Amino acid sequence: MTSAVRQKGRPSAVLALCFLIMLADGFDLTIYGATLPSLIYQFDTDKQTLANIHSVTLAALMVGFLLAGPLADRVGRRRPILVGTLAFSLLNGACLTAGSLTVFGGLRILSGLFLGAVVPSVIALVAEFAPRGRRQLYNGIAMIGYPVGGILVTAVALNVLPSAGALKEAFGAGQPLESWRWLYAIAGLFLLLIPVMYFRLPESPGYLLTRGREKEATRIIVEWGADSSEVYADKRASDDAGRGGFRLILSNRYVVATVIFTLVVFCQQVLTYGPNTWLPAMTAAMGFEGMQGTWALLIMSFGSVVGTYIGARIADRGGATKTIVPYLLLAAVSLTALAFGTTIGAVGIFVAAFFTGFSVTGSTALMYGIIASYYPVSSRGSGIGFCVGVARFGGILGPQIGAIFASPRVGLLVFMSLALIGALLVVALRMYQAGHRGMPTLDREAARQHVPT
């Protein structure tokens, strides 16, 4: 039967689509920080009000994660990805017509909800199509879409958005500049992904096997060249684990890892959403005029691409957790350097921004990969949704830190301390697991490590 099935593509084609979806996610993250100076003048508001809108958007993102994780384990990965991408693309595109802060904020909050419904399924799907020994690399490449989306935003912003001086002058003349709307128009173009995904994005064969749909799973394995040994190993691990969903990830065998995963990602979310939202405003507060802050944001995104790829390659060879701890320590050093921006100058800020993106986004991508590999396929969406969803409180807190502290230096030093805490948490989990034999460990794939609970 399988010989008659026509091959449609390779796992790399699935990876490419997931990369584009994560690119849309990164575009969504960075667009708000890039347009924030313009929004202050457009709607005659203050940074605290805009920080509140961003925080509520991230809260909606958290709800999306928590709902979508178990949903992906029940209905598959494909449908949440399609529906979520359609919705958040439409909502972001509608932001370009917003005539008031209330309308704009409402659209952003709803887009966050649907964006949160997409990411757990994408991470799970990438893990399930990754060839043997390349799970972290595939996860890393998909996650690179995130900073690439940021690069696209900042590249457009540098060519479209006016300087801080021009914004202030236009506002004083009673004619706020509205070029920021172009960025949200571009965000709406991600709608073009929908027909491609509808015809070219397969369902997870691992999910189909857990639902007893073996013929469909076999067909997809053949059509897309998935590694059947990995898929069936995942299935055996799920059978051994027994229970699924939140019940499994919060069971005695997994709860310590689940809690520490969540705390580490919490720290990483603060580090991701804080600097990405406020770096242009922080550099302006340090006395740097012009577009230095936007350039620093762009360089941070380039650092994210390089750091994620290098970290993924190292992780597949030497263990993800051995990579994450040095990355988080590097993040602490880079954020400390940014805190002293007036001393190190514009060039120093650019270098520190590069290594901040390198280490923060790189460690976050690796953590997502660890979570995806740690839990069996029947609970993979739930594990990702819970750990990353609850940790989104860090994403809510990150923008608030930038608004609360009058001094950019104090805010950046707070970010630095969270990088250190994240590194200590990873070390603590490794020590805990070393003292409890028979527990799943962090640096071996889940399909090789799970035993009956």
C-alpha positions as CSV (number, residue, x, y, z in Angstrom):
1,M,0.0,0.0,0.0
2,T,2.7,2.5,1.0
3,S,4.6,2.0,-2.4
4,A,1.6,3.5,-4.2
5,V,1.6,6.7,-2.0
6,R,3.2,9.6,-3.8
7,Q,5.8,11.5,-1.9
8,K,4.9,15.2,-1.4
9,G,8.0,16.6,0.2
10,R,10.6,16.2,2.8
11,P,10.8,17.1,6.5
12,S,12.7,20.2,5.5
13,A,9.6,21.4,3.7
14,V,7.6,21.2,6.9
15,L,10.4,23.0,8.7
16,A,10.4,25.8,6.1
17,L,6.7,26.4,6.7
18,C,7.1,26.4,10.5
19,F,10.0,28.8,10.0
20,L,7.7,31.2,8.2
21,I,5.0,30.9,10.9
22,M,7.6,31.7,13.6
23,L,8.8,34.6,11.4
24,A,5.3,36.0,11.7
25,D,5.5,35.6,15.5
26,G,8.7,37.5,15.6
27,F,7.3,40.2,13.4
28,D,4.4,40.5,15.8
29,L,6.7,40.8,18.8
30,T,9.0,43.5,17.4
31,I,6.5,45.6,15.6
32,Y,5.1,47.1,18.8
33,G,8.5,48.2,20.1
34,A,9.5,49.6,16.8
35,T,6.3,51.7,16.4
36,L,6.0,52.6,20.1
37,P,7.6,56.1,19.8
38,S,5.2,56.9,16.9
39,L,2.2,55.5,18.9
40,I,2.9,57.9,21.8
41,Y,2.4,60.9,19.6
42,Q,-0.3,59.4,17.3
43,F,-2.6,58.8,20.2
44,D,-1.3,61.5,22.5
45,T,-0.6,59.0,25.3
46,D,2.3,58.0,27.6
47,K,4.6,55.0,27.7
48,Q,2.9,53.5,30.8
49,T,-0.4,53.3,28.9
50,L,1.2,51.6,26.0
51,A,3.1,49.2,28.3
52,N,-0.3,48.3,29.8
53,I,-1.7,47.5,26.4
54,H,1.4,45.4,25.5
55,S,1.1,43.5,28.8
56,V,-2.6,42.7,28.3
57,T,-1.7,41.5,24.8
58,L,0.9,39.2,26.3
59,A,-1.6,38.0,28.8
60,A,-3.9,37.1,25.9
61,L,-0.9,35.3,24.4
62,M,-0.6,33.4,27.6
63,V,-4.2,32.3,27.5
64,G,-3.8,31.2,23.9
65,F,-0.8,29.0,25.0
66,L,-2.7,27.4,27.9
67,L,-5.7,26.7,25.8
68,A,-3.9,25.6,22.6
69,G,-1.4,23.2,24.2
70,P,-4.0,20.6,25.3
71,L,-6.1,21.4,22.2
72,A,-3.1,20.4,20.0
73,D,-2.9,17.1,21.8
74,R,-6.6,16.5,21.2
75,V,-7.3,17.8,17.6
76,G,-3.8,17.7,16.2
77,R,-1.3,20.4,15.3
78,R,-2.6,21.4,11.9
79,R,-5.9,23.1,12.7
80,P,-4.7,25.4,15.5
81,I,-1.9,26.6,13.2
82,L,-4.2,27.3,10.3
83,V,-6.9,29.1,12.4
84,G,-4.5,31.0,14.6
85,T,-2.4,32.3,11.7
86,L,-5.5,33.4,9.8
87,A,-6.9,35.3,12.7
88,F,-3.7,37.1,14.0
89,S,-2.8,38.1,10.4
90,L,-6.3,39.7,9.9
91,L,-6.2,41.4,13.2
92,N,-2.7,42.9,12.8
93,G,-3.6,44.1,9.3
94,A,-6.7,45.8,10.7
95,C,-4.4,47.8,13.1
96,L,-3.4,50.0,10.1
97,T,-7.0,51.5,10.1
98,A,-7.2,52.1,13.9
99,G,-8.4,55.6,14.6
100,S,-8.2,55.5,18.4
101,L,-6.1,53.9,21.0
102,T,-9.0,51.8,22.2
103,V,-9.5,50.2,18.8
104,F,-5.8,49.7,18.3
105,G,-5.4,48.1,21.7
106,G,-8.3,45.8,21.2
107,L,-7.0,44.5,17.9
108,R,-3.5,43.9,19.4
109,I,-5.0,42.0,22.4
110,L,-7.1,39.7,20.1
111,S,-4.1,39.1,17.9
112,G,-2.1,38.0,20.9
113,L,-4.7,35.4,21.8
114,F,-4.6,33.8,18.4
115,L,-0.9,34.0,18.1
116,G,-0.6,32.1,21.4
117,A,-2.7,29.3,19.8
118,V,-0.2,28.8,17.1
119,V,3.2,28.5,18.7
120,P,2.8,25.2,20.8
121,S,1.6,23.4,17.7
122,V,4.5,24.7,15.6
123,I,7.1,23.6,18.2
124,A,5.5,20.2,18.6
125,L,5.3,19.6,14.8
126,V,8.9,20.5,14.2
127,A,10.0,18.1,16.9
128,E,7.9,15.3,15.3
129,F,9.3,15.7,11.8
130,A,13.0,16.3,12.8
131,P,15.3,13.5,11.6
132,R,17.2,11.4,14.2
133,G,19.9,13.4,16.1
134,R,18.7,16.8,14.6
135,R,15.8,17.7,16.8
136,Q,17.5,20.7,18.4
137,L,18.8,21.8,15.0
138,Y,15.3,21.7,13.5
139,N,13.9,23.4,16.5
140,G,16.6,26.1,16.3
141,I,16.0,26.7,12.6
142,A,12.3,27.1,13.1
143,M,13.0,29.5,16.1
144,I,15.3,31.6,13.9
145,G,12.2,32.7,12.1
146,Y,11.4,34.6,15.3
147,P,14.4,37.0,15.1
148,V,14.2,37.2,11.3
149,G,10.7,38.6,11.8
150,G,12.3,41.2,14.0
151,I,14.9,42.0,11.4
152,L,12.2,42.6,8.8
153,V,10.4,44.9,11.1
154,T,13.4,47.0,12.0
155,A,14.7,47.1,8.4
156,V,11.3,48.5,7.3
157,A,11.2,50.8,10.4
158,L,14.6,52.3,9.5
159,N,13.3,53.2,6.0
160,V,9.8,54.3,6.9
161,L,9.6,55.6,10.5
162,P,10.7,59.1,11.3
163,S,13.3,60.1,14.0
164,A,12.3,61.1,17.5
165,G,12.9,64.7,16.6
166,A,10.7,64.6,13.6
167,L,7.9,62.9,15.6
168,K,8.0,65.6,18.2
169,E,8.0,68.4,15.7
170,A,5.1,67.0,13.8
171,F,3.1,66.5,17.0
172,G,3.8,70.1,18.0
173,A,2.4,71.2,14.7
174,G,-0.8,69.2,15.3
175,Q,-0.1,66.7,12.5
176,P,1.2,63.4,13.9
177,L,3.2,61.3,11.4
178,E,1.3,58.1,10.5
179,S,4.0,56.1,8.6
180,W,3.8,53.5,11.4
181,R,0.7,52.1,9.8
182,W,2.8,50.7,6.9
183,L,4.3,48.1,9.3
184,Y,0.9,46.8,10.3
185,A,-0.1,46.6,6.7
186,I,2.9,44.4,6.0
187,A,1.9,42.2,9.0
188,G,-1.4,41.6,7.3
189,L,0.4,40.1,4.3
190,F,1.1,36.9,6.4
191,L,-2.4,35.9,5.2
192,L,-0.6,34.7,2.0
193,L,0.6,31.8,4.1
194,I,-2.8,30.4,4.6
195,P,-3.4,28.7,1.2
196,V,0.1,27.4,1.2
197,M,-0.3,25.8,4.7
198,Y,-3.7,24.4,3.8
199,F,-2.3,22.4,0.9
200,R,1.2,21.8,2.1
201,L,1.2,21.5,5.9
202,P,0.8,17.8,7.1
203,E,-0.7,16.6,10.3
204,S,1.6,15.1,13.0
205,P,2.0,11.4,12.4
206,G,2.8,10.9,16.1
207,Y,-0.6,12.5,17.0
208,L,-2.4,10.3,14.5
209,L,-0.8,7.2,16.0
210,T,-1.9,8.1,19.5
211,R,-5.5,8.4,18.2
212,G,-5.4,5.0,16.5
213,R,-5.3,6.4,13.0
214,E,-2.3,4.3,11.8
215,K,-3.1,4.3,8.1
216,E,-3.2,8.1,8.0
217,A,0.0,8.2,10.0
218,T,1.7,5.7,7.7
219,R,0.6,7.7,4.6
220,I,2.0,11.0,6.0
221,I,5.3,9.3,7.0
222,V,5.8,8.1,3.4
223,E,4.5,11.3,1.8
224,W,6.8,13.5,3.8
225,G,9.8,11.3,4.4
226,A,9.5,11.4,8.2
227,D,11.7,9.1,10.3
228,S,9.4,6.2,11.0
229,S,11.6,4.9,13.8
230,E,11.4,8.2,15.6
231,V,7.7,8.5,15.2
232,Y,7.1,5.0,16.5
233,A,9.5,5.5,19.4
234,D,7.5,8.6,20.4
235,K,4.4,6.5,20.2
236,R,5.9,3.8,22.5
237,A,7.0,6.5,24.9
238,S,3.4,7.8,25.0
239,D,2.0,4.3,25.6
240,D,4.4,3.8,28.5
241,A,3.6,7.1,30.0
242,G,-0.1,6.2,30.2
243,R,-2.0,9.3,31.2
244,G,-1.7,12.4,29.0
245,G,-2.1,16.2,29.0
246,F,-1.7,18.3,32.1
247,R,-2.2,15.2,34.3
248,L,1.1,13.8,33.0
249,I,3.2,16.9,33.1
250,L,2.1,17.6,36.7
251,S,2.5,14.0,37.9
252,N,5.1,13.1,40.5
253,R,7.5,12.0,37.8
254,Y,7.4,15.2,35.8
255,V,6.3,18.0,38.2
256,V,9.7,19.2,39.3
257,A,11.0,19.5,35.8
258,T,7.7,21.2,34.7
259,V,8.0,23.8,37.5
260,I,11.7,24.6,36.8
261,F,11.1,24.7,33.0
262,T,8.3,27.2,33.6
263,L,10.5,29.4,35.9
264,V,13.4,29.3,33.4
265,V,11.2,30.3,30.5
266,F,9.7,33.0,32.8
267,C,13.1,34.6,33.2
268,Q,13.7,34.3,29.4
269,Q,10.4,35.9,28.6
270,V,11.2,38.9,30.7
271,L,14.6,39.1,28.9
272,T,12.9,38.8,25.5
273,Y,10.0,41.2,25.8
274,G,11.7,43.8,28.0
275,P,14.7,44.9,25.9
276,N,12.8,44.2,22.6
277,T,10.0,46.6,23.7
278,W,12.1,49.4,25.3
279,L,15.6,49.3,23.7
280,P,14.9,52.3,21.3
281,A,13.3,54.3,24.1
282,M,16.1,53.3,26.6
283,T,18.9,54.5,24.2
284,A,17.0,57.7,23.7
285,A,16.8,58.2,27.5
286,M,20.6,57.7,27.6
287,G,21.0,60.7,25.3
288,F,21.5,59.0,21.9
289,E,19.6,60.9,19.3
290,G,18.5,59.8,15.8
291,M,17.9,56.1,15.0
292,Q,20.6,54.5,17.1
293,G,18.0,52.7,19.2
294,T,16.3,51.2,16.1
295,W,19.8,50.1,14.8
296,A,20.5,48.5,18.1
297,L,17.2,46.6,17.9
298,L,18.1,45.4,14.4
299,I,21.6,44.3,15.5
300,M,20.0,42.4,18.5
301,S,17.8,40.5,16.0
302,F,20.9,39.6,13.9
303,G,22.5,38.3,17.1
304,S,19.4,36.2,17.8
305,V,19.7,34.5,14.4
306,V,23.4,33.7,14.9
307,G,23.0,32.6,18.6
308,T,20.0,30.3,17.9
309,Y,21.7,28.5,15.1
310,I,25.1,28.0,16.8
311,G,23.4,26.9,20.1
312,A,21.2,24.4,18.2
313,R,24.2,22.8,16.5
314,I,26.1,22.6,19.8
315,A,23.1,21.2,21.6
316,D,22.6,18.3,19.2
317,R,26.2,17.3,19.8
318,G,26.8,18.0,23.5
319,G,23.5,18.5,25.3
320,A,21.1,21.4,25.4
321,T,21.4,22.2,29.1
322,K,25.2,22.4,28.8
323,T,24.6,25.2,26.2
324,I,21.8,27.1,28.0
325,V,23.8,27.9,31.1
326,P,26.7,29.6,29.3
327,Y,24.2,31.4,27.1
328,L,22.4,32.8,30.1
329,L,25.6,33.9,31.7
330,L,26.6,35.7,28.5
331,A,23.1,37.4,28.6
332,A,23.9,38.7,32.1
333,V,27.2,40.2,30.9
334,S,25.6,41.7,27.8
335,L,22.7,43.3,29.7
336,T,25.2,44.8,32.2
337,A,27.1,46.3,29.3
338,L,23.9,47.8,27.9
339,A,23.1,49.3,31.3
340,F,26.3,51.4,31.0
341,G,25.5,52.6,27.5
342,T,26.5,56.2,28.2
343,T,30.0,54.9,29.1
344,I,30.6,52.4,26.3
345,G,29.1,54.6,23.6
346,A,27.0,53.8,20.5
347,V,29.5,51.1,19.2
348,G,29.5,49.5,22.6
349,I,25.7,49.4,22.7
350,F,25.6,47.8,19.3
351,V,28.1,45.0,20.4
352,A,26.2,44.5,23.6
353,A,22.9,44.4,21.8
354,F,24.2,41.7,19.4
355,F,25.3,39.4,22.2
356,T,22.1,40.1,24.1
357,G,20.1,38.8,21.2
358,F,22.6,36.0,20.6
359,S,22.3,34.7,24.2
360,V,18.7,35.5,25.2
361,T,16.9,34.3,22.0
362,G,19.4,31.4,21.6
363,S,18.8,30.1,25.1
364,T,15.0,30.5,24.7
365,A,14.9,28.5,21.5
366,L,17.0,25.8,23.2
367,M,14.6,25.7,26.1
368,Y,11.6,25.2,23.8
369,G,13.5,22.3,22.2
370,I,14.2,20.7,25.5
371,I,10.5,21.0,26.5
372,A,9.4,19.5,23.2
373,S,11.7,16.5,23.6
374,Y,11.2,16.0,27.3
375,Y,7.5,15.1,27.2
376,P,6.0,12.2,25.2
377,V,4.1,13.0,22.0
378,S,0.6,12.6,23.6
379,S,1.4,15.4,26.0
380,R,3.9,17.4,24.0
381,G,1.5,20.2,23.2
382,S,0.3,20.3,26.8
383,G,3.9,20.5,28.1
384,I,4.8,23.3,25.7
385,G,1.5,25.2,26.3
386,F,1.7,25.0,30.1
387,C,5.4,25.8,30.6
388,V,5.6,28.6,28.0
389,G,2.0,29.8,28.7
390,V,2.4,30.2,32.5
391,A,5.9,31.7,31.9
392,R,4.3,34.4,29.7
393,F,3.8,36.2,33.0
394,G,7.4,37.1,32.4
395,G,6.5,38.6,29.0
396,I,3.8,40.7,30.8
397,L,6.3,41.8,33.4
398,G,9.1,42.6,30.9
399,P,7.5,45.7,29.3
400,Q,6.4,46.9,32.8
401,I,10.0,46.9,34.0
402,G,11.0,49.3,31.2
403,A,8.1,51.6,32.2
404,I,8.5,51.4,36.0
405,F,12.1,52.4,36.4
406,A,12.9,55.9,35.4
407,S,16.6,55.0,34.8
408,P,17.3,52.6,31.9
409,R,20.3,51.4,33.8
410,V,18.2,50.1,36.8
411,G,15.8,48.3,34.4
412,L,18.7,46.6,32.5
413,L,20.4,45.5,35.7
414,V,17.1,43.9,36.8
415,F,17.1,42.1,33.5
416,M,20.7,41.0,34.2
417,S,19.7,39.5,37.5
418,L,17.0,37.3,35.9
419,A,19.6,35.9,33.5
420,L,21.6,34.7,36.4
421,I,18.6,33.2,38.1
422,G,17.7,31.3,35.0
423,A,21.2,29.8,34.8
424,L,21.0,28.8,38.5
425,L,17.6,27.1,37.9
426,V,19.0,24.9,35.1
427,V,21.9,23.9,37.2
428,A,19.6,23.1,40.1
429,L,17.4,20.8,37.9
430,R,20.5,19.0,36.6
431,M,21.6,18.3,40.2
432,Y,18.1,17.2,41.2
433,Q,17.9,14.7,38.4
434,A,21.4,13.4,39.0
435,G,20.3,12.5,42.5
436,H,17.1,10.7,41.4
437,R,18.0,7.7,39.3
438,G,15.4,6.6,36.7
439,M,14.0,10.1,36.1
440,P,14.0,11.5,32.5
441,T,17.1,13.6,32.0
442,L,17.3,16.8,30.0
443,D,19.9,15.9,27.4
444,R,18.4,12.7,26.0
445,E,15.5,12.7,23.6
446,A,12.2,11.7,25.2
447,A,11.6,8.7,22.9
448,R,14.7,7.0,24.5
449,Q,14.1,7.8,28.1
450,H,10.5,7.4,29.2
451,V,9.5,4.4,31.2
452,P,6.1,3.5,32.7
453,T,4.8,5.8,35.4
